Amino acid sequence: MSKTYYNTEDLRKFKNITDWSEELGEKFFEYYGSVFKEGALTAREKSLIALAVSHVVKCPYCIDAYTKDGLQKGITKEEMMEAVHVGAAIESGATLVHGVQMMNKYEKLSM
């Protein structure tokens, strides 16, 4: 088995971030827990959002966690893939809209 930079075992160690900074780690987990409570959005909707964002920020740990979470919440593979495509569309759109910056700079410099 080849080794990769990301070790799937490390996801279980996430709770240990409090070991090196107890106060900040506890504040993070309190905030994180609050964010994922039912509110204006359902836990299912939040899981889909988290899955899409996980792909945009390219976090394999989050992808694993929110794929599993989504399955537990009854999210279908089609819904998951659609959420990933939404994230990809927003990410690529954000990259392309910055092309306007380049276009503006080009026009300014080439005058």
N, C-alpha and C positions, 0 to 999 in steps of 0.2 A: 504494500500500500504506500503510495507516495504521500509525502507530507505537504501540507499547504500552509500558507501564512495564517489562515483562519482555522482554528481548532474548534470543532463542534462542541467539545467538552467545556470550552470557555464560557459558553452561554450560561451554564449552570453556576459559574463563578461570579456572574454579574452582581449578585447580592453582596459579594465581598468588597465592593467598592467602598463600603462604609468602614472597612478595616483601616484604611489609610486616611480617611477624613469622615469621621462618624457624623458630625453635625451636618455637613453638606450632603453626604450620602443619604442620610435620613430625610433631609428636606427634599431631595430629588425624588426619592421613592414615595413620599407623601404626596408631592405634586403629581407624579406619574399616576399614582393610584386614583387621585381625584379626577384627573383628565379622562380616565377610562371608565368612570362611573356613568351610569345611565343619566342622560340629561336631555337637552333638546335633540341630541342624536342618540340613537340606540347603540348598545354595545356592539351589535353586528355592523352597523354603519361605521363606527369608529375603527373596528377591526379592518374593514376594507380600506379605509383611508390610510391606516397605519401600514397596510400591505403595499399600497401604491407608493407611499412616501419611502418605505424601506427600499424599494427598487430605485427610486430617484436618487436617494443618498447612498445607494449601493452598499447596504449593510447586510451581509449574509446572515448574521445572527438574527436580525430583525425579520428578514425574509423567512427564515426557518420558524421563528416564534409566531409570526402572524399568519403563516400558512397553516400551522397547527391550530392556532386560535380560531382562524376562520373555519376550518373543518369542524371544530368543536361547536361552532355557532351555526352550522348548517349552510355555510357559504359554498356555493358550487364552484367547480373549476372554471366554468364559463364566466361567472361573476368575478372570480379572482383575476382571470386573464384580462377581462374588460377593465378592471381597476388598474392593472399594470399598464394597459394601453393609455388610459387617461393620464397616468403619471408621466408616461413617455411623451405623450403629446404636449403636455404642459412644459416638460423639460426641454423638448426640442423647440417649441415655440419661444421659450425664454431665450434660448441660444440664438435663434434666428432674428428675434426682434432686436437683439444687440447688434445685428448687422446694420441697423439704421445708424448706430453710433459710428461704425466704420465708414458707411456711406457719407455721413456728414463730414467726418474728418478728411476723407478722400477729397470731397468737393472743396473743402476749405484749403487744403494743401496744394491742390492742383490748379488753383486760380492764378 
